[in-house]
Amino acid sequence: MPTRLRIATSVMTTVVAFSLASTAAAAAQTTVECGLFRDYAAPDPIGMTAGSITFGLNGSPEPIAPDATLVPPADTVLPSLQGGTPTCLSVTRDAGTITSLALAPSGTVSGAVVLVPDLFGPGQDAYVIADRVFAPVASVIANDGLAALIKTAADSGSTFSVTFQIDLTSGVPTSFTATTSFSGQVTLEASGDVRVGAATLPSAVVDAAARAKLTEAADLSVPATVVVDGVGTLDQSSPGGVAIDVTLSVTYTTPSVASPTPSATPTPVPIELPNTAAAQDAAFLKPAVAVPLILFLTSLLIAPIWRQRQR
């Protein structure tokens, strides 16, 4: 084979190999999946049996390659975590198949909060966040912090976000931060609770500063916007198994006061005084006309008499 042809063939082979490697690398993507997972089946590299895992309450099963990498302690703790406790996993997928699983230090679940009746059985309702996290309604109502975050988001149709910090030795959350916000007209309830639009803030989470702002908005009859931030830790002695510190940020827009319209200043009407000069002229004119007339009439009367005397 000529030298030039061998070089060209070698270059082409290298380019093709590099292109295939780049395509394969681009196909593999790593994301963090946080929240509930279920129906976990570990892969079997010896028997070359694929495993599977389903993320969320209504997700579809995803295959795990038989030779997938399960980074410890994920290989041992995943079976005990499935079905309830939220956790965070770093997941690498290649062409739709999971090739690697590892615990992630943190992750966020964000989305709508939906009230699902009878999720755990008749009368056992639950709030479900983005299909990844659930909270029994009874636990939410019993915990003012959960009610201020989850129930208000559900009632107002607002987005709720929660970020978990994960213990990398067990996969169990150690703490979390959460937030939601909503707006509406403010109503101060007799119980001390504060209603903002369709959401109700429990009295226990409304501090003095927030209550003052909400009272001002109620007095002005203007809508207020409330941002609820919560920091929580696992605490089995607290309702729902979590202790939460809640902070409220309240804002509202003061209605603009219209400036008074200045009243029109009436234009003075000029007073027309009688033309006394003309009247005086007329007065002087009348005698001037009357005197010749009298003289003329007098001459007519006197003339005959005068002629008779002359005779």
Protein Blocks (a to p, Z undefined) as FASTA:
>chain_A
ZZklmmmmmmmmmmmmmmmmmmmmmmpccdddedjdehiacddfklopacdddedjkbcc
ddddfkbccddfklmmmmmmgoiaacddddddeehiafbdcddfbdcddddddddehklo
ghiacddehhlaccdfklmmmpmklmmmmmmmmmnopacdddddddfknopafbdcdddd
ddddddddfkopacehjbccdfklmcfklmmmmmmmmmnopacdddddddddddfkbghh
iacdddddddddddddddddddddddddddddddfklmmmmmmmmmmmmmmmmmmmmmmm
mmmmmmmmmZZ
